[in-house]
Amino acid sequence: MTDYLIRNADVVVTMDDDRRELSGADLRLSGGIITEIGHDLHSNGEEVLATGCVVTPGLVNTHHHLYQSLTRAVPAGQDALLFGWLQTLYPIWARMTPEHFQVSAQIGLAELALSGCTLSSDHLYLYPNGTRLEDTIHAAAELGLRFHPTRGAMSIGQSAGGLPTDDLVEDEDAILADCIRVVDAFHDAAEGSMCRVGIAPCSPFSVSTDLMREAALLARDKGVMLHTHLAENQEDIDYSLANFGCRPGQYAQDLGWVGPDVWHAHCVKLDASEIALFAETGTGVAHCPCSNCRLGSGIAPLRAMRDAGVPVGLGVDGSASNDTGNLVAEARMAMLLQRVAQGADAMSAREALEIATRGGADILGRPDCGRLAVGKRADIAIWDVSGIEAAGSWDVAALLLAGPRTVRDLFVEGRQVVRDGHIQTIDLGAQIARQNQLAQALM
């Protein structure tokens, strides 16, 4: 593995425990970790000049559906709420094959990488036509991003009162058996792991209470994390009240779905009691502001969650409901929505960047990521602020207030995945062409 010295950054935004910001600083990367941060460091490896750049920890994406990058801007679903949007897309997704999932995962992860992301989760909850979770795992490994895939599932189809079409649901015993298989085959709990696997029944409206309960027991037995959608919009709340007789937070608590090994996506409609529950139990939230806007779900109570001590990270959500996968743009949207809802001082650019880095790493159980400090993983984003987007900027907050929206360089585990704005590890042009062919055939 090549050693690197990142030299003379205009500002290094460490997001370390002291939230230091260092001017004119250098970083040494060796063996996949940061070995030194300082000034005028001696070079033993390849030098990367960062003059005119801001250096940050790699951003962390805590919620995605990578396969959806094949179904961006589908006309029939463009103006629908969550449930109607899903019902439009389920029949399209049911025609997808393992190649669709592999290619779309690589495109989605490459898009994230170009936006500064070094660690991404993925929530894959449908497996048509022989698809398996490892179709996405292999795609991430080839690209070189740190990956936290989750084995999702749907088990209650429309004929049984659920939302998904019947051809996309699975037998619950088979779901649990495959969860065991993929955890045993691919989960690496070690520090610096490039792949950890979670267990993630899709949502309370697409699986049984038995599966939710059994999934929680299995995850604790295997020592892996739990993930699902929760309280995404008013339809979600109404479904919970009608079918379970309680709000989503109570439902989650009753089934063992709270704790520091759990993170829920969206949580737009959490009330004060649910926020207090999540804070008390250390239950994490993946905040997905752009998707919540696109589907008209509302503005999540991010300020209230942060003030209460709820662990929060950012998620781009699927590219059929965003419809992009730019994580630094997601951080900007998170900041802006809290200001719209609560005033211009509700959230600073620095706080939004913290949520996008160490905040996301922490809810994924990765304190080895999301900050720049000696001994932490060498996951680093270098942003060129000498261009037109940031011209005239006075402060590092310009990264979110102005731009840019793509990285110049990106390192994951000390390996350079993006150099001068270009992906280094795969033939991105060929994959884009194949993605477009696959999407055209689906149309």
URZILIN-V688681 format. One record per residue. N is the residue number from 1. NEAR is the number of other ideal C-beta (glycine too) atoms within 8 Angstrom. Layout:
<<N | NEAR> <N | NEAR>>
This chain:
<<1 | 6> <2 | 8> <3 | 12> <4 | 14> <5 | 15> <6 | 13> <7 | 12> <8 | 8> <9 | 17> <10 | 10> <11 | 11> <12 | 13> <13 | 13> <14 | 14> <15 | 13> <16 | 9> <17 | 5> <18 | 5> <19 | 9> <20 | 6> <21 | 9> <22 | 10> <23 | 6> <24 | 7> <25 | 13> <26 | 14> <27 | 14> <28 | 15> <29 | 16> <30 | 11> <31 | 7> <32 | 11> <33 | 12> <34 | 15> <35 | 8> <36 | 9> <37 | 13> <38 | 7> <39 | 6> <40 | 4> <41 | 10> <42 | 3> <43 | 7> <44 | 7> <45 | 11> <46 | 7> <47 | 8> <48 | 10> <49 | 6> <50 | 12> <51 | 8> <52 | 7> <53 | 13> <54 | 13> <55 | 16> <56 | 16> <57 | 17> <58 | 17> <59 | 17> <60 | 19> <61 | 16> <62 | 14> <63 | 13> <64 | 15> <65 | 12> <66 | 15> <67 | 16> <68 | 14> <69 | 15> <70 | 13> <71 | 12> <72 | 10> <73 | 5> <74 | 11> <75 | 5> <76 | 6> <77 | 11> <78 | 7> <79 | 3> <80 | 10> <81 | 10> <82 | 12> <83 | 8> <84 | 9> <85 | 13> <86 | 10> <87 | 8> <88 | 12> <89 | 13> <90 | 11> <91 | 8> <92 | 11> <93 | 12> <94 | 11> <95 | 9> <96 | 13> <97 | 10> <98 | 10> <99 | 7> <100 | 13> <101 | 15> <102 | 12> <103 | 14> <104 | 15> <105 | 15> <106 | 14> <107 | 12> <108 | 15> <109 | 15> <110 | 13> <111 | 13> <112 | 16> <113 | 17> <114 | 12> <115 | 15> <116 | 15> <117 | 13> <118 | 18> <119 | 19> <120 | 14> <121 | 17> <122 | 13> <123 | 13> <124 | 15> <125 | 11> <126 | 12> <127 | 8> <128 | 12> <129 | 7> <130 | 7> <131 | 12> <132 | 9> <133 | 13> <134 | 9> <135 | 12> <136 | 16> <137 | 12> <138 | 9> <139 | 13> <140 | 15> <141 | 10> <142 | 9> <143 | 14> <144 | 9> <145 | 14> <146 | 14> <147 | 16> <148 | 15> <149 | 15> <150 | 14> <151 | 15> <152 | 12> <153 | 14> <154 | 16> <155 | 14> <156 | 12> <157 | 12> <158 | 9> <159 | 5> <160 | 6> <161 | 5> <162 | 12> <163 | 8> <164 | 14> <165 | 9> <166 | 8> <167 | 7> <168 | 12> <169 | 11> <170 | 9> <171 | 6> <172 | 13> <173 | 6> <174 | 8> <175 | 14> <176 | 12> <177 | 8> <178 | 11> <179 | 13> <180 | 10> <181 | 8> <182 | 14> <183 | 13> <184 | 6> <185 | 7> <186 | 11> <187 | 12> <188 | 8> <189 | 6> <190 | 5> <191 | 4> <192 | 9> <193 | 9> <194 | 8> <195 | 14> <196 | 13> <197 | 14> <198 | 14> <199 | 16> <200 | 14> <201 | 16> <202 | 12> <203 | 11> <204 | 15> <205 | 9> <206 | 14> <207 | 13> <208 | 8> <209 | 7> <210 | 7> <211 | 14> <212 | 14> <213 | 10> <214 | 10> <215 | 14> <216 | 12> <217 | 9> <218 | 12> <219 | 14> <220 | 9> <221 | 6> <222 | 10> <223 | 6> <224 | 12> <225 | 14> <226 | 14> <227 | 16> <228 | 13> <229 | 10> <230 | 14> <231 | 15> <232 | 14> <233 | 14> <234 | 7> <235 | 9> <236 | 17> <237 | 12> <238 | 8> <239 | 10> <240 | 14> <241 | 10> <242 | 6> <243 | 8> <244 | 9> <245 | 4> <246 | 9> <247 | 11> <248 | 15> <249 | 14> <250 | 9> <251 | 13> <252 | 13> <253 | 9> <254 | 7> <255 | 10> <256 | 9> <257 | 13> <258 | 10> <259 | 8> <260 | 9> <261 | 9> <262 | 13> <263 | 15> <264 | 16> <265 | 17> <266 | 18> <267 | 15> <268 | 12> <269 | 12> <270 | 14> <271 | 8> <272 | 6> <273 | 7> <274 | 14> <275 | 14> <276 | 9> <277 | 12> <278 | 18> <279 | 11> <280 | 6> <281 | 9> <282 | 9> <283 | 16> <284 | 17> <285 | 18> <286 | 18> <287 | 14> <288 | 14> <289 | 13> <290 | 13> <291 | 15> <292 | 14> <293 | 10> <294 | 9> <295 | 12> <296 | 7> <297 | 12> <298 | 9> <299 | 11> <300 | 14> <301 | 8> <302 | 13> <303 | 11> <304 | 9> <305 | 16> <306 | 11> <307 | 6> <308 | 10> <309 | 6> <310 | 12> <311 | 13> <312 | 14> <313 | 19> <314 | 20> <315 | 15> <316 | 17> <317 | 12> <318 | 12> <319 | 16> <320 | 14> <321 | 11> <322 | 12> <323 | 8> <324 | 10> <325 | 13> <326 | 12> <327 | 15> <328 | 13> <329 | 11> <330 | 15> <331 | 15> <332 | 11> <333 | 11> <334 | 16> <335 | 14> <336 | 8> <337 | 13> <338 | 13> <339 | 12> <340 | 7> <341 | 8> <342 | 7> <343 | 5> <344 | 4> <345 | 4> <346 | 9> <347 | 10> <348 | 7> <349 | 10> <350 | 8> <351 | 10> <352 | 14> <353 | 14> <354 | 11> <355 | 15> <356 | 16> <357 | 16> <358 | 10> <359 | 15> <360 | 18> <361 | 17> <362 | 13> <363 | 14> <364 | 17> <365 | 9> <366 | 11> <367 | 7> <368 | 8> <369 | 16> <370 | 16> <371 | 13> <372 | 15> <373 | 10> <374 | 7> <375 | 5> <376 | 11> <377 | 12> <378 | 14> <379 | 13> <380 | 17> <381 | 13> <382 | 15> <383 | 13> <384 | 9> <385 | 14> <386 | 6> <387 | 9> <388 | 4> <389 | 9> <390 | 13> <391 | 6> <392 | 4> <393 | 9> <394 | 4> <395 | 5> <396 | 8> <397 | 9> <398 | 12> <399 | 17> <400 | 12> <401 | 8> <402 | 8> <403 | 8> <404 | 11> <405 | 8> <406 | 9> <407 | 14> <408 | 10> <409 | 12> <410 | 15> <411 | 15> <412 | 15> <413 | 12> <414 | 15> <415 | 10> <416 | 10> <417 | 14> <418 | 14> <419 | 7> <420 | 6> <421 | 8> <422 | 7> <423 | 11> <424 | 7> <425 | 7> <426 | 9> <427 | 5> <428 | 9> <429 | 6> <430 | 7> <431 | 13> <432 | 9> <433 | 8> <434 | 9> <435 | 13> <436 | 8> <437 | 8> <438 | 13> <439 | 10> <440 | 7> <441 | 6> <442 | 11> <443 | 4>>
